[in-house]
Every structure is written in C-alpha cells, then in structure tokens.
Amino acid sequence: MRIITGKARGCRLKTPKGEATRPTADRIKESLFNILGRRVEAAHVLDLFAGTGALGLEALSRGAASALFVDERTAALIEENAVKTRLLGHAEIVRTDVLRVLTQLGKQGRSFDLIFCDPPYRRGLWEKALSSVDREGLLAPDGCMIVEHGAGEETLPALENLRCVREKSYGKTTRLRFFCVAAEERGGES
C-alpha cells in the first residue's frame, strides 16, 4: 500500500498485522481519486474508520488543506504513517468511537468538504455513520461523502439532507457510493 501521487508520491504505508483492518486497495483508491479530481485541492477532509490513514493521507498528498482521522484502534499507526509521509502537520488524529465523535463534531458546528467512510464490512457501521453525518450536517454544501462497503450491502438508511449521486462496484466484493447535499438543502441550487 502506497501514496499514489502528490507530495508523498510512492511513500509506502505501514499496515497492521492480521486481518482486523482491511485497507482500500490501491486500484480502488486510484479510481476514487480520479473521480474526485480537483475537488481534493484545499479540501477539509474527515477520514472515518481510518485504518492506516491511506485515504486521508492520499488527499493531503494531493493538496487537501487538512484531514481529521478517526479510528478507535489504529491511531498510533495513522500517526506513524503521517510522520513517514511528512504530512503530520496537516493531520489531526483522534482515537475514539466514530459514532461518538460525529455527534461531537456536529455540536462544534464543524463541516468537511470530503468525508471518507470505510468501516469493516457487514456490521451496519457505514449505515450508522452515514445517518449521523446526515443528521449532524457535517458535509459542506458542495462536499462529497464517499462510503466504501461490501457489494451485498444494498439498503440505504433514510436520509434527510444527503443524496446518493453515484455508485461504482469493484469486483464482487466492494462498492463505493458518493453522497452530496441535496439541492433543496443548498437553497434550491441545481
């Protein structure tokens, strides 16, 4: 696993031993960032269930302004990778439960241009995180939330403010869904 392009291009990231963390494959990450394009530049990023920190660090390498990494188990590994890539100065790393921090961020009135959500598959975590982001209003009006989940996890939770605008499958195991703030929530823009 490596940083694909930008300031930290080619830097290899440390991954945890065992199967508790499932990092996003480089080919999926490359496709994701090709879809996002220039949207990453100067973005404020939230990386949920961050694991190795690969998605947020890739965004920082490509010019994002800041990244908040949240993972209850791998905060030390994320910090190690942020130091290795020389991107620690733009990173904030929080070791806590993702759902708890989403409520706290909502109370603080924070919002993010890009939100990555890549939890363990088939545990209902992406649905809960997506619902919390929606309820707390954490996605900036022109922002994008990207959820990675298992290909068989089809049911979307009821959402008030966010709408799925794109889906992409990778093989038989992985699906990405892209969410944006609904036009009527942005004041009727189209």
N, C-alpha and C positions, 0 to 999 in steps of 0.2 A: 504494500500500500504506500502510495507516494502522493506528493503535491504535484498536480499536472502542469500548471502554468503559473506565471506571475513571479513575484519577488522571491518566493521559496521554491520555485520550479525544481522538480527532481528530488527534493528532500524526502527521504524515506521516513515514514511514521512508525513509531513503536506500536505494536499491537499486543493486547493481553493474551496470556496463555489460556488455553482451554476454549470452550465453546460458549461461554456466558455472554460474550459480546460478538455480534455479527456485523463487521464493518461493511459499509456500502462498497460494492465492487468498483474498481477504477473505471470500467467501461460505463457503468450506470452513472457514476459521478461525472464523467466527461460529458455524457449525453445531457444530464441535468444542467450543467453549467453552460453548455451550448444553447440550450433552450432559454436560460436566463439572460445570456448575453451581457449587455452593458448595464443591465439592471443591478448588477452586483456593485458597481463602482459607487463609492461613498455611502453605501448602504449600512444601516444599523441592523445587525444580524442576531437572531436568537436561535441557538442550536440546542434542541431538546433531546434528551436521551443521547447525549453527545458521543458516548463511547470513546473512541480515540480522538475525537475532535476534528476528524477529517473534513467534514462538510464546512464547518465554520472556519477552519484554517485555510481551506481552499478559497473561501470567499475573501478572507483577509489577504491572502496572497494575490488575489485578483483585484484588490483595491477597495474592499469594504472598509468603512471608517472604524467599525468596532464590532466585536462579537461577544455575546454573553453565552457561555457554555454551561449547561445544566446536566449533571449526572450524579446520581447518588453513590455510585460505586467506583467511577473511574476518574475522579477529579485530579488525582495525582498524575495519572497517565496523560491526561489532557494538558496539564501544566508542563510536563516533560516534553511533549510534542510541540507545544507553543514555544518553549525555550529553544528547542532544536531547530525550529523553522525561523527563529528570530522574530516572532510575531506576538510575543507575550505582552508587549507594550500596548497592544490594541485589544487584548483579551481580558475578560472578566470571567472567572471560573467559580461556579457555585456547586458545592456538594450538598445536595438536598433532594427531596422528593419533587419531581417535576410538577405534579398537580398542585402541590402546596405553593411552589414558587410562582406559578401562573396567577394564583389569587393575589399574592403579594405584589406582583408587578402591576396587576390591574388597579390595586389600591394606590399604588405610587403614580398612576397615570402614564406609565411607560407604553411606548409603541415601537414596533420594529418594521423595517422595510422588507426583510426576508426572515421567514421562520422555517427552520428545518425541523422535522419531527420524524425520527427514525427509531421507534421503540422495538423491543422484542416482538416478534410476530405472534399472532393468535392469543393475545392476552387481554384484548379490549383496551389497550393503553392508547393507541392512536385516536380512537373514537373519543375517549375521555379528554385527551389533550386538545383535540380539535374543538370539542364543545367548550372547553374552558377558554381557549383563545377567542372563540366567537363571543362568549358571554362577557369576557373581561375587556373586549375591544382592543386587543394587543396588536393587531395588524394595522399598520398605517394605511390611510385611504388608497394609496397607489401601490401598496405592498403585495407580496405573494407569500403564501404558506405552502410548503411542499411537504407532503406526507408520503413516507415510504412504508408499505405494508405488504403482507402476504397476498398473493394473487387470488386466493379464495376468500379473502375478507372483503365482501362486496357492500355490506349495508352501511350507508352513511347515517350518522346521527342527525336529528333535526337541528337545523342551524337558522339563526335569526339574521345574521349580518354577512356571513360568508357564503360564497357560491363556488362550486367546483367548475373550473373553466377548461380543464384539460386533464386527460388521463393517458398514461403510457405504460404498457406492460413490457417486462424484460423476462423472456423465457417463460417457464411455467411456475416460477416462484415469487416474482417481485412485481409490484405495481407502484407507480408514482402517481399521485393526484396533486393537482395545483389548485389552490383556492385563492380567491381575491374577494375584496369587499364588494358586495352587490352594488350596482349603480345607484339604486334608490337610497342606499346608505351614504353615498358620497354626495348627496344633494341633487340627484337626478341626472348626473353626467352619464354620457353613453360612450 
